Amino acid sequence: MEQERRSAPRARVKLAARWEGAMSRETATVTDLSRSGCFVLTGGKVEVKELVWLEIQLREIEGVNFWAEVVDAAS
């Protein structure tokens, strides 16, 4: 059995989001969330260690914005 690498438990969510990096500006869905990270389901191209500007919609008119570092990317 593989040992969990995450430092904080994740909660399953379905939150609208958008992000902007050096090579893309995309819409997305955040599918899990914790104190130390999240999973962003999206298109677009990013590089590991790239900083992206991420906005997650928590309510219809309210969102949170922050810088995030990409730790993994699937193609």
Gaussian input, Z-matrix of N, CA and C with variables (Angstrom, degrees):
# hf/3-21g

backbone

0 1
 N
 C     1     B1
 C     2     B2     1     A1
 N     3     B3     2     A2     1     D1
 C     4     B4     3     A3     2     D2
 C     5     B5     4     A4     3     D3
 N     6     B6     5     A5     4     D4
 C     7     B7     6     A6     5     D5
 C     8     B8     7     A7     6     D6
 N     9     B9     8     A8     7     D7
 C    10    B10     9     A9     8     D8
 C    11    B11    10    A10     9     D9
 N    12    B12    11    A11    10    D10
 C    13    B13    12    A12    11    D11
 C    14    B14    13    A13    12    D12
 N    15    B15    14    A14    13    D13
 C    16    B16    15    A15    14    D14
 C    17    B17    16    A16    15    D15
 N    18    B18    17    A17    16    D16
 C    19    B19    18    A18    17    D17
 C    20    B20    19    A19    18    D18
 N    21    B21    20    A20    19    D19
 C    22    B22    21    A21    20    D20
 C    23    B23    22    A22    21    D21
 N    24    B24    23    A23    22    D22
 C    25    B25    24    A24    23    D23
 C    26    B26    25    A25    24    D24
 N    27    B27    26    A26    25    D25
 C    28    B28    27    A27    26    D26
 C    29    B29    28    A28    27    D27
 N    30    B30    29    A29    28    D28
 C    31    B31    30    A30    29    D29
 C    32    B32    31    A31    30    D30
 N    33    B33    32    A32    31    D31
 C    34    B34    33    A33    32    D32
 C    35    B35    34    A34    33    D33
 N    36    B36    35    A35    34    D34
 C    37    B37    36    A36    35    D35
 C    38    B38    37    A37    36    D36
 N    39    B39    38    A38    37    D37
 C    40    B40    39    A39    38    D38
 C    41    B41    40    A40    39    D39
 N    42    B42    41    A41    40    D40
 C    43    B43    42    A42    41    D41
 C    44    B44    43    A43    42    D42
 N    45    B45    44    A44    43    D43
 C    46    B46    45    A45    44    D44
 C    47    B47    46    A46    45    D45
 N    48    B48    47    A47    46    D46
 C    49    B49    48    A48    47    D47
 C    50    B50    49    A49    48    D48
 N    51    B51    50    A50    49    D49
 C    52    B52    51    A51    50    D50
 C    53    B53    52    A52    51    D51
 N    54    B54    53    A53    52    D52
 C    55    B55    54    A54    53    D53
 C    56    B56    55    A55    54    D54
 N    57    B57    56    A56    55    D55
 C    58    B58    57    A57    56    D56
 C    59    B59    58    A58    57    D57
 N    60    B60    59    A59    58    D58
 C    61    B61    60    A60    59    D59
 C    62    B62    61    A61    60    D60
 N    63    B63    62    A62    61    D61
 C    64    B64    63    A63    62    D62
 C    65    B65    64    A64    63    D63
 N    66    B66    65    A65    64    D64
 C    67    B67    66    A66    65    D65
 C    68    B68    67    A67    66    D66
 N    69    B69    68    A68    67    D67
 C    70    B70    69    A69    68    D68
 C    71    B71    70    A70    69    D69
 N    72    B72    71    A71    70    D70
 C    73    B73    72    A72    71    D71
 C    74    B74    73    A73    72    D72
 N    75    B75    74    A74    73    D73
 C    76    B76    75    A75    74    D74
 C    77    B77    76    A76    75    D75
 N    78    B78    77    A77    76    D76
 C    79    B79    78    A78    77    D77
 C    80    B80    79    A79    78    D78
 N    81    B81    80    A80    79    D79
 C    82    B82    81    A81    80    D80
 C    83    B83    82    A82    81    D81
 N    84    B84    83    A83    82    D82
 C    85    B85    84    A84    83    D83
 C    86    B86    85    A85    84    D84
 N    87    B87    86    A86    85    D85
 C    88    B88    87    A87    86    D86
 C    89    B89    88    A88    87    D87
 N    90    B90    89    A89    88    D88
 C    91    B91    90    A90    89    D89
 C    92    B92    91    A91    90    D90
 N    93    B93    92    A92    91    D91
 C    94    B94    93    A93    92    D92
 C    95    B95    94    A94    93    D93
 N    96    B96    95    A95    94    D94
 C    97    B97    96    A96    95    D95
 C    98    B98    97    A97    96    D96
 N    99    B99    98    A98    97    D97
 C   100   B100    99    A99    98    D98
 C   101   B101   100   A100    99    D99
 N   102   B102   101   A101   100   D100
 C   103   B103   102   A102   101   D101
 C   104   B104   103   A103   102   D102
 N   105   B105   104   A104   103   D103
 C   106   B106   105   A105   104   D104
 C   107   B107   106   A106   105   D105
 N   108   B108   107   A107   106   D106
 C   109   B109   108   A108   107   D107
 C   110   B110   109   A109   108   D108
 N   111   B111   110   A110   109   D109
 C   112   B112   111   A111   110   D110
 C   113   B113   112   A112   111   D111
 N   114   B114   113   A113   112   D112
 C   115   B115   114   A114   113   D113
 C   116   B116   115   A115   114   D114
 N   117   B117   116   A116   115   D115
 C   118   B118   117   A117   116   D116
 C   119   B119   118   A118   117   D117
 N   120   B120   119   A119   118   D118
 C   121   B121   120   A120   119   D119
 C   122   B122   121   A121   120   D120
 N   123   B123   122   A122   121   D121
 C   124   B124   123   A123   122   D122
 C   125   B125   124   A124   123   D123
 N   126   B126   125   A125   124   D124
 C   127   B127   126   A126   125   D125
 C   128   B128   127   A127   126   D126
 N   129   B129   128   A128   127   D127
 C   130   B130   129   A129   128   D128
 C   131   B131   130   A130   129   D129
 N   132   B132   131   A131   130   D130
 C   133   B133   132   A132   131   D131
 C   134   B134   133   A133   132   D132
 N   135   B135   134   A134   133   D133
 C   136   B136   135   A135   134   D134
 C   137   B137   136   A136   135   D135
 N   138   B138   137   A137   136   D136
 C   139   B139   138   A138   137   D137
 C   140   B140   139   A139   138   D138
 N   141   B141   140   A140   139   D139
 C   142   B142   141   A141   140   D140
 C   143   B143   142   A142   141   D141
 N   144   B144   143   A143   142   D142
 C   145   B145   144   A144   143   D143
 C   146   B146   145   A145   144   D144
 N   147   B147   146   A146   145   D145
 C   148   B148   147   A147   146   D146
 C   149   B149   148   A148   147   D147
 N   150   B150   149   A149   148   D148
 C   151   B151   150   A150   149   D149
 C   152   B152   151   A151   150   D150
 N   153   B153   152   A152   151   D151
 C   154   B154   153   A153   152   D152
 C   155   B155   154   A154   153   D153
 N   156   B156   155   A155   154   D154
 C   157   B157   156   A156   155   D155
 C   158   B158   157   A157   156   D156
 N   159   B159   158   A158   157   D157
 C   160   B160   159   A159   158   D158
 C   161   B161   160   A160   159   D159
 N   162   B162   161   A161   160   D160
 C   163   B163   162   A162   161   D161
 C   164   B164   163   A163   162   D162
 N   165   B165   164   A164   163   D163
 C   166   B166   165   A165   164   D164
 C   167   B167   166   A166   165   D165
 N   168   B168   167   A167   166   D166
 C   169   B169   168   A168   167   D167
 C   170   B170   169   A169   168   D168
 N   171   B171   170   A170   169   D169
 C   172   B172   171   A171   170   D170
 C   173   B173   172   A172   171   D171
 N   174   B174   173   A173   172   D172
 C   175   B175   174   A174   173   D173
 C   176   B176   175   A175   174   D174
 N   177   B177   176   A176   175   D175
 C   178   B178   177   A177   176   D176
 C   179   B179   178   A178   177   D177
 N   180   B180   179   A179   178   D178
 C   181   B181   180   A180   179   D179
 C   182   B182   181   A181   180   D180
 N   183   B183   182   A182   181   D181
 C   184   B184   183   A183   182   D182
 C   185   B185   184   A184   183   D183
 N   186   B186   185   A185   184   D184
 C   187   B187   186   A186   185   D185
 C   188   B188   187   A187   186   D186
 N   189   B189   188   A188   187   D187
 C   190   B190   189   A189   188   D188
 C   191   B191   190   A190   189   D189
 N   192   B192   191   A191   190   D190
 C   193   B193   192   A192   191   D191
 C   194   B194   193   A193   192   D192
 N   195   B195   194   A194   193   D193
 C   196   B196   195   A195   194   D194
 C   197   B197   196   A196   195   D195
 N   198   B198   197   A197   196   D196
 C   199   B199   198   A198   197   D197
 C   200   B200   199   A199   198   D198
 N   201   B201   200   A200   199   D199
 C   202   B202   201   A201   200   D200
 C   203   B203   202   A202   201   D201
 N   204   B204   203   A203   202   D202
 C   205   B205   204   A204   203   D203
 C   206   B206   205   A205   204   D204
 N   207   B207   206   A206   205   D205
 C   208   B208   207   A207   206   D206
 C   209   B209   208   A208   207   D207
 N   210   B210   209   A209   208   D208
 C   211   B211   210   A210   209   D209
 C   212   B212   211   A211   210   D210
 N   213   B213   212   A212   211   D211
 C   214   B214   213   A213   212   D212
 C   215   B215   214   A214   213   D213
 N   216   B216   215   A215   214   D214
 C   217   B217   216   A216   215   D215
 C   218   B218   217   A217   216   D216
 N   219   B219   218   A218   217   D217
 C   220   B220   219   A219   218   D218
 C   221   B221   220   A220   219   D219
 N   222   B222   221   A221   220   D220
 C   223   B223   222   A222   221   D221
 C   224   B224   223   A223   222   D222

   B1=1.4435
   B2=1.5322
   B3=1.3326
   B4=1.4557
   B5=1.5251
   B6=1.3147
   B7=1.4580
   B8=1.5294
   B9=1.3151
   B10=1.4592
   B11=1.5281
   B12=1.3392
   B13=1.4613
   B14=1.5193
   B15=1.2920
   B16=1.4708
   B17=1.5161
   B18=1.3372
   B19=1.4616
   B20=1.5246
   B21=1.3256
   B22=1.4676
   B23=1.5277
   B24=1.3390
   B25=1.4640
   B26=1.5321
   B27=1.3274
   B28=1.4592
   B29=1.5243
   B30=1.3340
   B31=1.4612
   B32=1.5233
   B33=1.3282
   B34=1.4666
   B35=1.5309
   B36=1.3309
   B37=1.4568
   B38=1.5248
   B39=1.3003
   B40=1.4689
   B41=1.5245
   B42=1.3448
   B43=1.4534
   B44=1.5260
   B45=1.3147
   B46=1.4664
   B47=1.5278
   B48=1.3194
   B49=1.4603
   B50=1.5172
   B51=1.3166
   B52=1.4598
   B53=1.5200
   B54=1.3145
   B55=1.4508
   B56=1.5182
   B57=1.3279
   B58=1.4497
   B59=1.5182
   B60=1.3167
   B61=1.4578
   B62=1.5139
   B63=1.3067
   B64=1.4616
   B65=1.5230
   B66=1.3449
   B67=1.4621
   B68=1.5206
   B69=1.3333
   B70=1.4630
   B71=1.5160
   B72=1.3049
   B73=1.4611
   B74=1.5189
   B75=1.3377
   B76=1.4560
   B77=1.5265
   B78=1.3315
   B79=1.4578
   B80=1.5213
   B81=1.3419
   B82=1.4618
   B83=1.5284
   B84=1.3248
   B85=1.4568
   B86=1.5185
   B87=1.3225
   B88=1.4617
   B89=1.5213
   B90=1.3443
   B91=1.4676
   B92=1.5198
   B93=1.3164
   B94=1.4653
   B95=1.5187
   B96=1.3407
   B97=1.4481
   B98=1.5205
   B99=1.3445
   B100=1.4645
   B101=1.5272
   B102=1.3282
   B103=1.4636
   B104=1.5217
   B105=1.3263
   B106=1.4668
   B107=1.5257
   B108=1.3325
   B109=1.4546
   B110=1.5106
   B111=1.3265
   B112=1.4578
   B113=1.5220
   B114=1.3439
   B115=1.4567
   B116=1.5157
   B117=1.3335
   B118=1.4561
   B119=1.5206
   B120=1.3256
   B121=1.4643
   B122=1.5248
   B123=1.3368
   B124=1.4606
   B125=1.5167
   B126=1.2923
   B127=1.4582
   B128=1.5190
   B129=1.3056
   B130=1.4552
   B131=1.5116
   B132=1.3176
   B133=1.4616
   B134=1.5203
   B135=1.3290
   B136=1.4581
   B137=1.5200
   B138=1.3002
   B139=1.4606
   B140=1.5260
   B141=1.3327
   B142=1.4600
   B143=1.5254
   B144=1.3117
   B145=1.4682
   B146=1.5284
   B147=1.3363
   B148=1.4675
   B149=1.5292
   B150=1.3230
   B151=1.4590
   B152=1.5211
   B153=1.3269
   B154=1.4588
   B155=1.5197
   B156=1.3257
   B157=1.4549
   B158=1.5146
   B159=1.3221
   B160=1.4596
   B161=1.5178
   B162=1.3271
   B163=1.4629
   B164=1.5207
   B165=1.3303
   B166=1.4672
   B167=1.5244
   B168=1.3361
   B169=1.4628
   B170=1.5251
   B171=1.3285
   B172=1.4627
   B173=1.5168
   B174=1.3168
   B175=1.4598
   B176=1.5123
   B177=1.3263
   B178=1.4628
   B179=1.5201
   B180=1.3208
   B181=1.4665
   B182=1.5190
   B183=1.3163
   B184=1.4624
   B185=1.5250
   B186=1.3117
   B187=1.4513
   B188=1.5156
   B189=1.3150
   B190=1.4601
   B191=1.5242
   B192=1.3247
   B193=1.4648
   B194=1.5164
   B195=1.3142
   B196=1.4545
   B197=1.5183
   B198=1.3245
   B199=1.4632
   B200=1.5223
   B201=1.3126
   B202=1.4640
   B203=1.5161
   B204=1.3156
   B205=1.4589
   B206=1.5238
   B207=1.3152
   B208=1.4644
   B209=1.5219
   B210=1.3432
   B211=1.4649
   B212=1.5183
   B213=1.3338
   B214=1.4592
   B215=1.5230
   B216=1.3096
   B217=1.4644
   B218=1.5175
   B219=1.3310
   B220=1.4595
   B221=1.5199
   B222=1.3072
   B223=1.4722
   B224=1.5051
   A1=109.19
   A2=116.56
   A3=121.43
   A4=110.63
   A5=116.40
   A6=121.88
   A7=110.05
   A8=116.55
   A9=122.55
   A10=109.83
   A11=117.32
   A12=122.01
   A13=112.59
   A14=117.98
   A15=120.40
   A16=110.91
   A17=114.80
   A18=120.12
   A19=112.62
   A20=118.17
   A21=121.57
   A22=109.19
   A23=118.07
   A24=120.19
   A25=110.99
   A26=115.74
   A27=121.83
   A28=110.58
   A29=115.80
   A30=122.82
   A31=108.09
   A32=116.75
   A33=120.20
   A34=108.32
   A35=115.64
   A36=122.56
   A37=108.69
   A38=116.56
   A39=122.26
   A40=106.02
   A41=115.76
   A42=122.27
   A43=110.43
   A44=115.74
   A45=120.17
   A46=109.08
   A47=115.53
   A48=120.42
   A49=109.06
   A50=114.42
   A51=121.17
   A52=107.45
   A53=115.05
   A54=119.51
   A55=109.70
   A56=114.72
   A57=121.08
   A58=108.62
   A59=115.55
   A60=121.91
   A61=109.90
   A62=116.87
   A63=121.87
   A64=112.47
   A65=116.66
   A66=119.75
   A67=114.33
   A68=119.24
   A69=121.38
   A70=112.11
   A71=114.54
   A72=124.15
   A73=104.60
   A74=117.27
   A75=120.88
   A76=112.38
   A77=115.75
   A78=121.35
   A79=107.24
   A80=116.35
   A81=119.82
   A82=110.34
   A83=114.86
   A84=122.86
   A85=107.65
   A86=117.05
   A87=121.62
   A88=106.34
   A89=116.88
   A90=120.53
   A91=114.31
   A92=118.31
   A93=121.07
   A94=108.91
   A95=114.40
   A96=120.09
   A97=109.55
   A98=116.63
   A99=121.88
   A100=108.55
   A101=116.52
   A102=121.05
   A103=111.71
   A104=117.19
   A105=119.51
   A106=114.59
   A107=118.79
   A108=118.36
   A109=113.04
   A110=114.49
   A111=120.62
   A112=109.00
   A113=115.21
   A114=121.13
   A115=107.28
   A116=116.48
   A117=122.38
   A118=108.11
   A119=116.53
   A120=122.82
   A121=107.75
   A122=116.28
   A123=119.84
   A124=110.88
   A125=115.42
   A126=122.16
   A127=107.66
   A128=116.03
   A129=118.89
   A130=111.77
   A131=115.50
   A132=120.82
   A133=109.73
   A134=115.53
   A135=122.47
   A136=108.74
   A137=115.21
   A138=122.25
   A139=108.71
   A140=116.59
   A141=120.64
   A142=108.52
   A143=116.85
   A144=126.75
   A145=113.33
   A146=118.35
   A147=121.15
   A148=109.65
   A149=116.54
   A150=121.13
   A151=108.57
   A152=116.05
   A153=121.49
   A154=109.04
   A155=116.09
   A156=122.55
   A157=106.36
   A158=117.87
   A159=123.12
   A160=109.92
   A161=116.10
   A162=122.26
   A163=107.53
   A164=116.28
   A165=121.99
   A166=108.14
   A167=116.46
   A168=121.43
   A169=109.02
   A170=116.74
   A171=121.12
   A172=111.65
   A173=117.47
   A174=123.87
   A175=107.93
   A176=116.09
   A177=119.81
   A178=113.41
   A179=117.63
   A180=119.77
   A181=113.52
   A182=117.64
   A183=121.02
   A184=110.52
   A185=116.04
   A186=120.56
   A187=111.10
   A188=115.88
   A189=120.93
   A190=107.66
   A191=116.14
   A192=122.55
   A193=109.40
   A194=116.94
   A195=120.65
   A196=110.02
   A197=115.00
   A198=121.66
   A199=108.19
   A200=117.08
   A201=122.57
   A202=109.35
   A203=116.47
   A204=121.27
   A205=109.51
   A206=117.02
   A207=122.18
   A208=107.75
   A209=116.91
   A210=120.42
   A211=112.60
   A212=117.71
   A213=121.50
   A214=107.68
   A215=117.05
   A216=121.62
   A217=108.94
   A218=116.22
   A219=121.95
   A220=108.09
   A221=115.94
   A222=118.07
   A223=111.55
   D1=133.52
   D2=-179.60
   D3=-77.35
   D4=136.20
   D5=-179.54
   D6=-78.06
   D7=139.19
   D8=178.19
   D9=-65.82
   D10=129.70
   D11=-179.63
   D12=-94.28
   D13=-16.08
   D14=-175.98
   D15=-73.39
   D16=143.95
   D17=-178.25
   D18=-88.97
   D19=-11.68
   D20=-179.37
   D21=-138.32
   D22=144.93
   D23=178.84
   D24=-64.85
   D25=147.20
   D26=-179.64
   D27=-102.75
   D28=145.86
   D29=174.18
   D30=-110.13
   D31=134.49
   D32=176.41
   D33=-74.86
   D34=131.49
   D35=-179.57
   D36=-141.34
   D37=172.45
   D38=171.68
   D39=-142.82
   D40=89.19
   D41=-174.71
   D42=-118.43
   D43=132.89
   D44=175.59
   D45=-66.75
   D46=143.98
   D47=-179.63
   D48=-150.77
   D49=168.59
   D50=169.16
   D51=-147.63
   D52=155.60
   D53=-177.03
   D54=-145.57
   D55=160.23
   D56=177.50
   D57=-139.67
   D58=128.27
   D59=177.26
   D60=-124.83
   D61=-167.28
   D62=-178.02
   D63=-66.36
   D64=-30.82
   D65=-173.55
   D66=-118.69
   D67=-3.47
   D68=-176.44
   D69=-150.75
   D70=157.19
   D71=168.76
   D72=-136.01
   D73=116.02
   D74=-169.72
   D75=-138.35
   D76=158.90
   D77=167.20
   D78=-89.28
   D79=162.18
   D80=-174.67
   D81=-158.74
   D82=174.50
   D83=170.83
   D84=-129.96
   D85=128.32
   D86=173.40
   D87=-87.24
   D88=122.47
   D89=-174.70
   D90=-106.54
   D91=-16.38
   D92=168.40
   D93=-151.25
   D94=154.69
   D95=-168.05
   D96=-148.63
   D97=143.40
   D98=175.35
   D99=-148.40
   D100=-178.27
   D101=176.42
   D102=-65.62
   D103=-25.07
   D104=-173.21
   D105=-112.61
   D106=1.68
   D107=179.78
   D108=173.49
   D109=-178.65
   D110=178.13
   D111=-156.21
   D112=165.07
   D113=174.07
   D114=-108.09
   D115=124.96
   D116=-178.03
   D117=-111.34
   D118=115.27
   D119=179.13
   D120=-93.19
   D121=116.40
   D122=-172.58
   D123=-162.92
   D124=172.59
   D125=169.24
   D126=-98.70
   D127=-169.35
   D128=178.50
   D129=96.09
   D130=171.27
   D131=-176.07
   D132=-118.98
   D133=129.54
   D134=175.13
   D135=-136.06
   D136=161.98
   D137=175.76
   D138=-115.14
   D139=145.52
   D140=174.62
   D141=-58.05
   D142=138.22
   D143=-177.14
   D144=79.17
   D145=-2.16
   D146=176.23
   D147=-69.60
   D148=141.49
   D149=172.64
   D150=-90.99
   D151=132.35
   D152=177.43
   D153=-126.03
   D154=151.54
   D155=174.67
   D156=-90.49
   D157=120.10
   D158=-174.33
   D159=-118.61
   D160=132.47
   D161=174.56
   D162=-121.72
   D163=123.14
   D164=178.47
   D165=-112.71
   D166=126.27
   D167=178.14
   D168=-81.49
   D169=117.58
   D170=178.04
   D171=-93.84
   D172=-29.26
   D173=176.14
   D174=-138.49
   D175=179.15
   D176=-177.89
   D177=-56.04
   D178=-40.28
   D179=-176.14
   D180=-117.10
   D181=-2.07
   D182=-174.23
   D183=-116.98
   D184=135.20
   D185=177.26
   D186=-139.55
   D187=168.03
   D188=175.04
   D189=-117.90
   D190=143.06
   D191=-178.08
   D192=-124.47
   D193=141.42
   D194=177.18
   D195=-166.07
   D196=164.22
   D197=171.78
   D198=-83.16
   D199=140.61
   D200=179.73
   D201=-135.41
   D202=146.46
   D203=176.79
   D204=-101.11
   D205=131.51
   D206=177.72
   D207=-74.44
   D208=125.92
   D209=178.82
   D210=-108.10
   D211=-15.53
   D212=177.86
   D213=-159.81
   D214=150.40
   D215=178.75
   D216=-146.43
   D217=138.56
   D218=176.15
   D219=-108.13
   D220=145.98
   D221=179.44
   D222=-107.54

